[in-house]
């Protein structure tokens, strides 16, 4: 699966990009037909939870999206991938039941 990582209002280091790619790669254990994805890392100026991670994953016939904020990009990425994990499980169940 091809993943594009975009950092907005800052330059992300290689370690952060690899961490995000690793987390998204683990989603393939739940559904292996994901085609591609995009990740947006945003640095906001207000509040303590000023780091936002948006993940958009494309699967055949649908696009899944999660957006989370936290104190660090790693924590936000963990929360977003957990949300996508739940969405993938629901999507897979609907696919099995023939509701998609």
N, C-alpha and C positions, 0 to 999 in steps of 0.2 A: 504494500500500500504506500502510495506517495503522500507525504505530509509536507506542507509548506508552513513555516513558522515566520510570523511577522511581529516585530517588536515596534511599538508605537511610543514615541516620546523618550526613547532610550535605545542604547545598543546592547542587545543581549549577548552574554558570553557563551562560548561553545558548551560549557558545562550545563547551563540552564536549558539550552536547546536540546542537548542529548537527554536530559532528564525528562523533558516533555515528550520527546519522541519515544522514549522507553515506556512511559506511562500509557501512551496511546497504543503502542505496539501490544501491550498486554490486553487491550480490548479485543484483539483478534482471537483470543481464546474463547470468547463468547459468540462471535460471529465472524467467520473468516472470509466473507464475500464483500467486505468494505472496499470501495474503489479508491477513494482518496480523502484527504482531509486538509483543513486549514486551522491554524492556531493563531490567535491574536493575543499578544501580551501587551497590556496597557499599564502605564504608570500614571496614576491619578494624583492630583495635588492635595486632595482634601482627606482628612481623617486618618485613623490608624490603619484601617483595612484599605490601603490605597493601591493595591496590586490586583488587577483584573485579568482573568484568563477566559477567553472565549474559544470554544472548540466547535468546529462544524465538520461532521463526518458524513460522507455520501455513501449510501448503500443502494443497491438496485431498487429504484422506485420511490426512494424517500431520502430526506436529508434530516439528520439528527443534529441538535444544537444544545450546548450547555454553556452557561456563563456564571462564573463564581468570582467572589472577591475575598481576599484574605490579607494577612500581614506579610506573607511572602508568596512569591510566584509558585514555589513548590507546593505549598498548602492549597493554594487556589487550583493548581493543576490536579492535585489529588481529589479535591471536591468535585471538579468538573468531570473527571474521568469516572468517578463513582456515579454521578448523575447519568452519564452516557452509558455506563454499564447497565443501569436499570432500564434505560430506554431501549437498549439493544435486546435485553431479555424480553421486554414487552413486545417488541417488534418481531422477535423470533417466535414467540407464542402466537401472535396474530398470524404470522406466516404459516405456521403449522396448522392452525385452525381454518385457514383459507379466508381470513377476513381482510387481507391486504390486496 
